Structures are given as C-alpha cells and as structure tokens.
C-alpha cells in the first residue's frame, strides 16, 4: 500500500534562524576598472574597492547544511554517518516515530526539536484508543487519526508511506530499491519493526548481502548501526525538500488540531480525545485476561510523554500569540497538573512482569480508571483555554 503526500510550497519566514547555505563567505565578484591616468583619482578608487563589502551570494533556501555523510566502505554497500544517537525509552521522547524524525531532520540540516514536532503534528495533544481490541498502536502517528500531513508541511518535506508485506515479492523488491535510492541520496529512511519488537527506527545503510543497517530504540541500537532483524511493517520515505510552511500558520493550525482531536468522537476504529478516555475506561472494566497489560501500560506511558511535550510546546510558543498567549500558558499549567495526576496514578498501571501468571485485581483497574477520568477532566479545561486562544 502506498500513500503519497506533497507539502504545499509556502513562503518561508526570513527570521528562521537557520544558517545560510553554501560556503561561509561569498566570492567577491571581479571588478573591471578602466585605467585612469590621474594618480589621486586612482588612489581613491582603490581605497573604495578595498573597503567595499563583497557582493553577497544569493541566499538559497535549499539545501541546508547537512551533517550526514555517505560512506561506501566496500562495493555494494552504503552507510550514512553523522546522525545523533537515539535517546531511548524513559528519557522524555517516547513517541518513537517523532524522535526518529527529530534525529533525521537534524542530520539533514533542518533541525526541529522533539516538543515542536510533537506540537505541530498534534501528537502532543492526541489520545486515541482502539475500540475493538487492545492495541499497542494507539499512540502510533500512522494509525487511526494520522497527523503526518500537518507534520511534514511544517518540516518541509514531501513524504511517502509504503506498507508492503515481505511475501509480496515484486512490491518488496521495489521497496528495497526505494530505500537504497534514498540512502544513495544521503537521506535516511524511517521504518517500523526493523529491529524487533515493533517500534520505529531509522534505516541508515545497506550491505551487499541486502541486509539493512539500522538505528532503533530496541536491542541496544541507539547509537551504533545494527543489522535489521525484522521486515518493516511501515516505511516513510522523505522524497523531496520543500519550503516549510509559514510559522504562524503552523502554530495556529496546531492549536486548532489540538481542539479538534479532543472534541471529535472517532477516527476509524479509534475513539479520540474525550471519547478515548471513556473507551479506555470501559476496556479496563471488561478486561478478562493478561493480554491487556502491555497495550494498557504503553498507551499510558505515551500519554504521559505527550502531555509533558504539550505543556513545554505551549510555553515555548505563547509569546507568538500576543495577548492570546495567556490562554496557552493557562493550558500548559493544566497539562502539567494532568501530568502530575498521571504520574501519581502510574502505580495502578500494572506491568507484565509484576503479574506474570495472574490478572491484576479489579481494585487496581478501578484506581486507574479514576486516574484517567481525572485526567480527562483536566483536558477539558485545557482545551477550553486553547479555544479561547484561537
């Protein structure tokens, strides 16, 4: 399955703070001066030429100064060097797709922080819960209510999503070719499940034996290139740079998205926002076996991570909303209080290891339900503040 998306070409702000492109200094244009017989006049002209600033080279938007270098250590192999390591789990960047994208865009010379990517995509504000079964993909940006269009408009890249099974021989071969072409252009590839278990990682190279080299949160591949041990369940290719959308448009769209994600009822099989809290609570009441433990814990951890990013993001952009920024500050305070409640309630979120052979007691699930409903109440207040800022 292929999804193609193109970002709109919008004018870029002149105050982005990004480094200029090309050499550090512009080459001075050759000046042709007529021979002048009068010595004093010649002296004046020479002084003026020496003091004049060199004519600047026109500033190009693209490409930026990439940190990534392409290395071919042997025939048929490519490895990309210059990417920062992944930080791993429990370091404030638990949305694996967003942090992998953060590392990739930094390496490509167009850096965006984790909180900004979480905010402009809406991931900092999204909660969704699959209604027909427990699902570890509740917090994945590609499933349910996908937020990739807003995200890549802000980043300024045309992107393509490829979902191909390994047994689809011709499609799988084509996907291998696309990944190789991207790496040949010194552009890493985002892929899920390349180092099991299922999480997002980065393809950073290929070998002559058709093995991929990867970075992942899993199995110690945070900073060193490891050979893939899984077939990608989804791939995101960055095909072409475009001008990022105007910052003010991006910021205001992110606030509208935050409100919409909370107020809408459902996206496909996923309940959203307010309804997601209720669907989650119902799932906890009816859970009958241990299969709920891992999806429940992972969804909870990602909710804490997202709301921490939401509070930081809102504080970072409040000044850019003028007088309305006070509502963003107020919402940030509410999200911080919600985060405090969630952290305190984490004791009621059982892990698989804590209950290896039995179901947690109903009382424990009831305590988690109470925590989720309190969190929902705080989100209602935060969204009310964000509506006032629109």
C-alpha positions in Angstrom: 0.0 0.0 0.0 1.4 3.4 -0.9 0.3 6.8 0.4 1.8 9.9 -1.3 1.6 13.3 0.1 3.0 16.6 -1.1 3.7 19.6 1.1 2.5 23.0 -0.1 5.1 25.5 -1.2 4.6 28.4 1.1 6.9 31.4 1.7 9.4 30.9 4.4 9.9 33.4 7.2 13.1 35.3 6.9 13.8 35.0 10.7 14.0 31.2 10.9 17.5 31.5 12.3 18.8 28.8 10.1 22.4 29.0 8.9 22.9 30.3 5.4 23.7 27.8 2.7 26.8 27.4 0.6 30.3 28.5 1.6 30.9 30.5 4.7 31.8 33.6 2.7 30.7 34.7 -0.8 33.2 35.0 -3.5 33.9 38.6 -4.4 32.8 39.4 -8.0 35.6 40.5 -10.3 35.6 44.3 -10.8 36.9 45.7 -14.0 38.3 49.2 -13.7 39.3 51.4 -16.5 42.9 52.6 -16.4 42.8 56.1 -15.0 45.7 58.5 -15.7 45.2 60.7 -12.7 47.0 59.1 -9.8 44.9 60.7 -6.9 41.7 59.5 -8.6 43.2 56.0 -9.0 44.2 56.0 -5.3 40.6 57.0 -4.2 39.1 54.3 -6.4 41.5 51.6 -5.0 40.6 52.7 -1.4 36.9 52.4 -2.2 37.4 49.0 -3.7 39.3 47.7 -0.7 36.7 49.0 1.8 33.7 47.8 0.0 31.9 44.7 1.3 32.0 41.7 -1.0 28.8 41.3 -3.0 26.8 38.6 -1.3 25.9 35.3 -3.0 22.1 35.0 -3.3 20.8 33.0 -0.3 19.3 29.7 -1.3 16.6 28.0 0.8 17.8 24.6 -0.1 19.8 22.6 0.6 20.7 23.3 4.2 24.0 22.2 5.8 23.6 18.6 6.3 25.6 16.7 8.9 25.1 13.4 7.2 27.9 12.0 5.0 27.6 9.0 2.8 30.3 6.3 3.2 30.8 3.3 0.8 33.3 1.1 2.6 33.0 -1.8 0.1 31.3 -2.4 -3.3 27.5 -2.7 -3.0 27.3 -1.1 0.5 26.4 2.3 1.8 26.4 3.7 5.3 25.2 7.2 6.4 27.4 8.8 9.1 26.6 11.9 11.2 23.3 11.1 12.8 22.9 11.8 16.5 22.1 8.7 18.7 18.6 8.0 19.8 17.9 8.6 23.5 15.9 5.5 24.1 12.9 4.9 26.3 12.0 6.9 29.5 14.0 10.0 28.5 11.1 12.2 27.6 11.0 11.1 23.9 8.8 8.0 24.0 7.0 8.7 20.7 9.5 6.7 18.7 8.4 8.0 15.3 8.7 11.6 16.3 12.1 11.2 17.9 13.5 9.3 14.9 12.2 12.1 12.7 13.9 14.6 15.0 17.2 12.9 14.6 16.8 12.6 10.8 15.9 16.2 10.2 18.8 17.4 12.4 21.1 15.3 10.4 19.7 16.7 7.1 20.4 20.2 8.2 16.8 21.3 9.1 16.6 20.7 12.8 13.3 20.6 14.7 13.1 19.8 18.4 11.0 16.9 19.8 8.5 19.2 21.5 8.0 21.2 18.4 7.4 18.2 16.2 5.0 16.8 18.8 3.2 20.1 18.9 2.9 21.0 15.2 1.8 17.5 14.4 -0.9 17.4 17.1 0.7 14.3 18.6 1.3 16.2 21.9 -2.5 16.6 22.2 -3.8 13.4 20.6 -5.2 10.4 22.6 -6.8 7.6 20.7 -7.9 4.2 21.8 -8.9 1.3 19.6 -12.4 0.3 20.4 -12.5 -3.3 19.1 -9.3 -4.7 20.8 -6.3 -3.7 22.9 -3.7 -2.2 20.6 -0.1 -1.2 21.2 -0.5 1.1 18.2 -2.8 3.5 20.0 0.0 6.1 20.1 1.4 5.5 16.6 1.2 8.6 14.3 0.4 6.5 11.3 -2.6 4.7 12.5 -6.1 6.0 13.4 -6.1 9.7 13.1 -2.8 10.2 11.2 -1.2 13.6 11.7 1.5 13.3 9.1 0.3 15.9 6.6 0.5 18.8 9.2 3.8 17.4 10.4 5.5 17.3 7.0 4.1 20.6 5.9 5.8 22.1 9.0 9.1 20.2 8.3 9.1 21.0 4.6 9.4 17.5 3.0 7.3 15.6 0.6 6.8 12.1 2.0 5.6 8.7 1.0 4.3 5.9 3.2 4.9 2.4 2.0 3.3 -0.6 3.6 4.5 -3.8 1.9 4.5 -7.4 3.1 7.6 -9.4 2.7 5.8 -12.1 0.7 4.7 -9.5 -1.9 7.8 -10.3 -4.0 7.7 -7.6 -6.6 6.5 -4.9 -4.2 9.1 -5.9 -1.7 11.9 -5.7 -4.3 10.6 -2.2 -5.3 10.6 -1.1 -1.7 14.2 -2.3 -1.3 15.1 -0.2 -4.4 13.4 2.9 -3.0 15.2 2.6 0.3 18.5 2.1 -1.4 17.9 5.2 -3.7 17.1 7.3 -0.6 20.3 6.2 1.1 22.2 6.9 -2.0 20.9 10.5 -1.8 22.2 10.6 1.8 18.6 10.6 3.2 17.8 8.1 6.0 14.6 6.2 6.0 12.0 5.9 8.8 10.8 2.3 9.3 8.9 0.3 11.9 9.8 -3.1 13.2 13.2 -3.2 11.5 14.7 -4.2 14.9 12.0 -6.1 16.8 9.8 -5.6 18.8 7.6 -3.3 16.9 8.8 0.3 17.2 10.0 3.0 14.8 13.7 3.2 13.8 15.9 4.6 11.1 17.5 2.7 8.2 21.0 4.2 7.9 22.6 1.9 5.4 22.6 -1.3 3.3 25.0 -4.1 2.6 25.9 -6.1 -0.4 24.0 -9.1 1.1 20.8 -7.0 1.0 20.8 -6.5 4.8 19.9 -3.1 6.2 21.8 -1.2 8.8 19.5 0.5 11.4 19.1 2.5 14.5 16.3 1.7 16.9 15.1 2.0 20.5 15.4 -1.7 20.8 18.3 -4.2 21.5 20.9 -1.6 22.1 20.9 0.0 18.6 20.6 3.6 19.9 23.9 4.9 18.7 25.5 2.1 16.6 24.4 0.6 13.3 22.9 -2.8 13.8 21.7 -5.3 11.2 17.9 -5.4 10.8 16.2 -8.4 12.2 12.7 -7.7 11.1 10.8 -6.8 7.9 9.4 -3.2 8.1 5.6 -3.1 8.8 5.6 0.5 7.5 8.2 2.8 5.8 8.2 6.6 5.5 10.4 7.9 2.7 11.4 11.6 2.5 11.4 12.3 -1.2 12.0 16.0 -1.7 12.6 19.1 0.3 10.1 21.9 0.1 9.9 25.3 1.9 8.4 24.8 5.4 5.0 26.3 5.9 4.9 29.8 7.4 5.5 29.5 11.1 2.4 31.5 12.2 0.2 29.3 10.1 1.8 26.1 11.5 1.4 27.3 15.1 -2.3 28.3 14.8 -3.1 25.1 12.9 -1.5 23.1 15.7 -3.9 24.7 18.3 -6.9 24.1 16.1 -5.8 20.5 15.7 -5.4 20.1 19.4 -9.0 21.2 20.0 -10.4 19.0 17.1 -8.6 15.9 18.3 -10.2 16.2 21.7 -13.7 17.0 20.6 -14.1 14.6 17.7 -15.6 11.3 18.6 -13.8 8.7 16.4 -11.4 8.0 13.6 -12.0 4.6 12.0 -11.7 2.0 14.8 -10.2 4.5 17.2 -12.0 6.7 19.7 -10.5 10.1 20.0 -9.9 12.6 22.8 -12.7 12.7 25.4 -14.3 9.5 23.9 -10.9 7.8 24.1 -10.7 8.3 27.8 -14.2 6.7 28.2 -13.4 3.8 25.8 -10.2 3.1 27.7 -12.1 3.0 31.0 -14.6 0.6 29.6 -11.8 -1.6 28.3 -10.3 -1.7 31.8 -13.7 -2.7 33.4 -14.2 -5.6 31.0 -10.6 -6.9 30.7 -10.7 -10.6 31.3 -7.1 -11.8 30.7 -3.5 -10.6 30.8 -3.4 -9.6 27.1 -4.4 -6.1 28.1 -1.3 -5.5 30.3 1.3 -4.3 27.7 -1.0 -2.2 25.4 -2.5 -0.6 28.5 0.9 0.3 30.0 2.3 1.5 26.7 -0.7 3.7 26.0 -0.4 5.2 29.5 3.3 5.9 29.2 2.8 7.6 25.8 0.0 9.7 27.2 2.3 11.0 29.9 5.1 11.7 27.4 2.7 13.5 25.0 1.2 15.8 27.7 4.6 16.7 29.0 5.6 17.7 25.5 2.3 19.6 25.2 3.0 21.7 28.2 6.5 22.5 27.0 5.4 23.3 23.5 2.6 25.7 24.6 5.0 27.6 26.9 7.5 27.9 24.0 5.1 29.5 21.6 2.9 31.5 23.9 4.6 34.8 23.2 4.0 34.4 19.5 0.2 34.6 20.1 0.4 38.1 21.7 -2.4 38.8 24.2 -3.9 35.4 23.5 -0.8 33.7 24.7 -2.1 33.9 28.2 -4.5 31.1 27.3 -1.7 28.9 26.1 0.1 29.5 29.3 -3.0 28.6 31.3 -3.4 25.4 29.2 0.2 24.5 29.9 -0.4 24.8 33.6 -3.4 22.5 33.3 -1.5 19.9 31.3 1.3 20.0 33.9 -1.3 19.3 36.6 -2.7 16.4 34.5 0.8 15.0 34.1 1.2 15.1 37.9 -2.0 13.1 38.3 -0.9 10.6 35.7 2.5 10.1 37.3 0.9 9.6 40.7 -1.5 7.1 39.2 1.2 5.1 37.4 1.4 2.8 40.4 -2.0 1.5 39.4 -0.8 0.6 35.8 0.5 -3.0 36.1 3.3 -4.4 34.0 3.5 -7.8 32.6 6.4 -8.7 34.9 4.6 -7.7 38.0 1.7 -10.1 37.2 3.5 -12.9 35.3 0.8 -15.6 36.0 -2.3 -13.8 37.1 -4.7 -10.9 36.4 -4.3 -7.7 38.4 -7.1 -7.2 40.9 -10.2 -5.3 39.9 -9.5 -2.6 42.5 -6.2 -1.8 40.7 -8.0 -1.3 37.4 -10.7 0.8 39.2 -7.9 3.1 40.5 -6.5 3.5 37.0 -10.0 4.3 35.7 -10.3 7.0 38.3 -7.0 8.5 37.3 -8.0 8.5 33.6 -11.2 10.3 34.4 -9.5 12.9 36.4 -7.0 13.4 33.5 -10.0 13.8 31.1 -11.5 16.5 33.3 -8.2 18.4 33.2 -8.0 18.1 29.5 -11.5 19.5 29.1 -10.2 22.6 31.0 -7.1 22.8 28.9 -9.0 22.6 25.6 -11.3 25.4 26.8 -8.3 27.6 27.2 -6.9 26.6 23.8 -10.3 27.5 22.2 -10.0 31.0 23.7 -6.6 31.4 22.0 -7.9 30.5 18.5 
